[in-house]
Amino acid sequence: MSANAVLLAEHEPDSREYLERQLRDDGFMVFEAGWTARALDLVERHAPDVVIVGEPALVRKLRAGEPGRTWNRNVPVIVLTAPDADPVVRVRALESGADDVVPRDVYLELLARVRALLRRTLIGQADVVEAGPLVVDHRARQVRVDGVAVGLAGREFELAAKLASDPQRVFTKTELLRDVWGIRTSGIRTRTVDSHASRLRRKLEAAGAVDVVVNQWGVGYRLLE
């Protein structure tokens, strides 16, 4: 499968047709779906490198998987929102497991975000950080435990990388929202950091790394005690 393969799962026909045409013109191989069942069939069959969806509910289905079906549950996902969407909508989309959120009427921004996700996936940074039982490889965008890569979604990797940059420091939730998710809007109550930290901890513990991603109650998270 080409590194430029994109699944476009958009329920609005006019928006889907427009975005599909623009993405193809910019060199992407596009698979389109207007409803959830077809989107899940396509992501399983074609293993796209980026998924663009119009509904956060589909993100949750992609991340959770389904019995008897196999697809990359860590595939980078961008959620499309209405042009005038409330900031809470963006936060909720990120909480559902999305890697990014873009208004559906701003194609150039969508194009830039897709290319950025592909660059991060295929190139990344050129350094390796060791923190306790973890090895964070920015170039491969991998976290390894005992030499074995742990399957992480995009934001889970970025959260791990941020915590590993200073593993015994407590990063506040405000800092993590700003640096990992790019959220600078104040006054929004969200469990985005908590839900991602919980998933990251479970995956790392399942791989054999215990006592990691430590919650400092009322403040934030550190990687190691």
C-alpha positions in Angstrom: 0.0 0.0 0.0 1.3 3.4 -1.0 2.4 5.8 1.8 -0.1 8.2 0.3 -3.2 6.1 0.9 -6.0 7.9 2.6 -9.4 6.7 3.8 -12.0 9.5 3.6 -15.0 8.5 5.7 -17.3 11.5 5.3 -21.1 11.3 5.6 -21.8 14.6 3.8 -21.8 13.8 0.1 -20.8 17.3 -1.2 -18.0 17.5 1.3 -16.8 14.0 0.5 -16.8 14.6 -3.2 -14.9 17.8 -2.9 -12.3 16.5 -0.5 -11.8 13.3 -2.5 -11.2 15.3 -5.7 -8.7 17.7 -4.0 -6.8 14.8 -2.3 -6.5 12.9 -5.6 -5.3 16.1 -7.3 -2.6 16.3 -4.6 -1.4 12.8 -5.3 -3.1 10.7 -2.7 -4.7 7.4 -3.3 -8.2 7.9 -1.8 -10.7 5.3 -0.6 -14.1 6.9 0.2 -16.9 5.8 2.5 -20.2 7.5 3.3 -21.2 5.2 6.3 -19.4 3.5 9.1 -19.7 -0.1 8.0 -18.1 0.6 4.7 -15.3 2.7 6.3 -14.4 -0.3 8.6 -14.4 -2.7 5.7 -12.1 -0.4 3.7 -9.7 0.2 6.6 -9.4 -3.5 7.2 -9.0 -4.3 3.5 -6.7 -1.6 2.3 -4.7 -0.6 5.5 -4.6 3.2 4.7 -1.9 5.3 6.2 -4.2 8.1 7.3 -7.9 8.1 8.0 -10.1 11.2 7.7 -13.5 10.9 9.4 -16.6 13.1 9.8 -17.8 11.5 13.1 -15.8 11.0 16.3 -17.9 7.8 16.9 -16.0 6.2 14.1 -12.7 7.0 15.8 -13.8 5.1 18.8 -14.7 2.1 16.7 -11.3 2.2 14.9 -9.4 2.4 18.2 -11.5 -0.3 19.9 -11.5 -2.8 17.1 -14.1 -5.5 16.6 -14.1 -9.3 17.4 -12.9 -11.3 14.5 -11.7 -8.3 12.5 -8.1 -7.0 12.1 -6.9 -3.5 11.2 -4.3 -1.1 12.4 -6.0 0.4 15.5 -3.2 3.0 15.8 -3.7 4.4 12.3 -3.4 8.2 12.4 -6.9 9.8 12.3 -8.1 13.3 11.6 -11.6 14.4 12.5 -13.5 16.9 10.4 -15.7 19.4 12.2 -18.2 22.1 11.2 -16.7 25.5 10.3 -18.2 27.1 13.4 -17.7 24.1 15.8 -17.4 24.9 19.5 -13.9 24.3 21.0 -15.5 21.6 23.1 -16.3 19.6 19.9 -12.6 19.6 19.1 -11.7 18.4 22.6 -14.3 15.7 22.5 -12.9 14.5 19.2 -9.4 14.3 20.7 -10.8 12.4 23.7 -12.3 9.8 21.3 -8.8 9.0 20.1 -8.3 11.4 17.2 -4.8 12.6 16.4 -6.0 15.9 14.9 -9.1 18.0 14.2 -9.7 20.2 11.2 -12.7 22.3 10.0 -14.1 20.5 6.9 -14.2 23.7 4.8 -10.5 24.5 5.1 -8.8 22.1 2.6 -5.3 23.6 2.7 -5.2 23.1 6.5 -6.4 19.5 6.1 -3.7 18.9 3.5 -1.0 20.3 5.8 -2.2 18.1 8.7 -2.3 15.0 6.6 1.2 15.6 5.3 2.5 16.4 8.8 1.0 13.1 10.1 2.7 11.2 7.3 6.0 12.9 8.0 5.8 12.0 11.7 5.0 8.5 10.9 7.6 7.9 8.2 10.5 10.2 9.3 10.1 11.6 12.7 13.0 13.0 14.7 16.4 11.5 14.7 17.1 10.7 18.3 16.6 7.9 20.8 15.7 8.5 24.4 16.1 5.9 27.2 14.0 6.4 30.2 13.8 3.6 32.8 12.5 0.4 31.1 11.5 2.4 27.9 13.3 3.3 24.8 11.6 6.1 22.8 12.7 6.1 19.2 11.6 9.4 17.6 12.9 8.4 14.2 10.8 5.2 14.1 8.1 6.7 16.2 8.3 3.7 18.5 8.4 3.0 22.2 10.2 -0.2 23.0 10.2 -2.4 26.1 12.9 -5.0 26.2 13.5 -4.5 22.5 9.9 -5.0 21.5 7.8 -2.2 20.0 4.6 -1.3 21.8 1.7 -0.5 19.6 0.7 3.1 20.4 -1.7 5.5 18.7 -0.2 8.8 17.5 -1.0 10.9 20.6 -0.1 8.1 22.9 3.4 8.0 21.4 3.7 11.8 21.7 2.6 11.7 25.3 5.2 9.0 26.1 7.8 11.0 24.3 7.0 14.2 26.2 7.1 12.4 29.6 10.3 10.6 28.6 12.0 14.0 27.8 12.2 14.5 31.6 11.0 11.2 33.1 10.9 12.3 36.8 9.4 15.7 36.3 5.7 16.2 36.8 4.2 17.7 33.7 1.0 19.6 34.4 -2.2 18.8 32.4 -2.1 22.3 31.0 1.4 21.7 29.7 0.5 18.4 28.2 -2.6 19.7 26.5 -0.5 22.6 25.1 2.5 20.6 24.0 1.0 17.3 22.9 -2.5 18.3 21.7 -1.9 22.0 20.8 -4.9 23.0 23.0 -4.4 26.5 24.4 -8.1 27.3 25.2 -8.6 27.8 28.9 -11.7 27.1 30.8 -12.6 23.8 29.1 -12.9 20.8 31.4 -11.6 17.7 29.7 -10.3 14.2 30.5 -8.2 14.0 27.3 -4.9 13.8 29.2 -6.3 11.3 31.7 -7.8 9.0 29.1 -4.7 8.9 27.0 -2.4 8.4 30.0 -4.6 5.5 31.2 -4.4 3.8 27.8 -0.7 4.4 27.5 -0.1 3.0 31.0 -2.1 -0.1 30.3 -0.2 -0.8 27.0 3.2 -0.3 28.7 2.3 -2.5 31.6 1.1 -5.2 29.3 4.5 -5.0 27.6 6.3 -5.5 30.9 7.0 -1.9 32.0 5.5 -1.4 35.4 5.1 1.7 37.6 5.1 4.0 34.7 3.0 7.0 33.6 2.4 8.0 37.2 -0.5 10.3 38.1 0.4 13.1 40.5 -3.1 13.8 41.8 -4.3 17.3 41.1 -1.3 18.3 39.1 -0.4 16.1 36.1 1.8 13.1 35.1 5.4 11.9 35.3 6.8 8.9 33.5 8.7 7.4 36.5 8.4 7.5 40.2 
